[in-house]
Amino acid sequence: MLYFRGCTAREKDSNIENATKYILDKAGIDYHTIDNEECCGSILLRSGFYDGAIEQMKRTYNDIKDEDLILTSCAGCYKTLNDDYKEILGYDLNVIHISQLLYRLIDEGRIEVNDNFKNLKVTYHDPCHLGRASKVYDEPREVIEKYSSLVEMENNRENALCCGSGGGVKSAFPEISANISKNRIKQAEDTECDLIVTACPFCKLNLGSNSENLKVIDLSEFVAKALKKEDM
């Protein structure tokens, strides 16, 4: 299996990469990474640089085309590799998101379920690319509920609010991005949760940078901490 880390987890938040690798090792999964991994093309595609995105997607495809299974940490990478490569270029890849893999590993008994976070109230933020775009709603929630209590925000699943980071908004319109993120944080605070968990590095970074009182972590970090029996 190829672990396709994605630009954000690879370059900006190594905690997600390290947590994912810890879980894969714990489950005894044979995997590898690409030393010179390139971008999947998602950011170019969502920002309107279509020709550049196509060129990037073709380059990346040449590096991953022979992989039997590709694991992604990033919701944007998942959507791009799983859907856009096929719809735009006709490239059919076998892709799984970390939330789907975690659900499978727990179901098969390959990683431990414990009560380390049994008293923790967690709310889950649906990434746009994983939720509305890919219809992956249940697996991350099932994983969270194996270790803690899940409380939902007012807008969730297909009605979830964006974190404000995608589509180039954070780079081009940082104030708008921050306001969108703060609206989402307010919804999380209204649940009286102890922690926000998401399943996208973009969402984690943008929500986390605009949250004063609530910690925001990736689903992979949440499970890794549970397995290590660490405090949150």
VENBELZI-V392500 format. One record per helix or strand of 2 or more residues. SS is the DSSP state (helix for helix, strand for strand). FROM is the first residue (numbers start at 1). TO is the last residue. If there is no record, write none. Layout:
BEGIN
ss = <SS SS>
from = <FROM FROM>
to = <TO TO>
END
This chain:
BEGIN
ss = <strand helix helix helix helix strand helix strand helix strand helix strand helix helix helix strand helix strand helix>
from = <2 7 14 42 50 70 75 95 98 121 138 149 157 169 174 195 201 215 219>
to = <4 11 26 46 64 72 89 97 107 125 147 150 159 172 190 198 209 218 228>
END
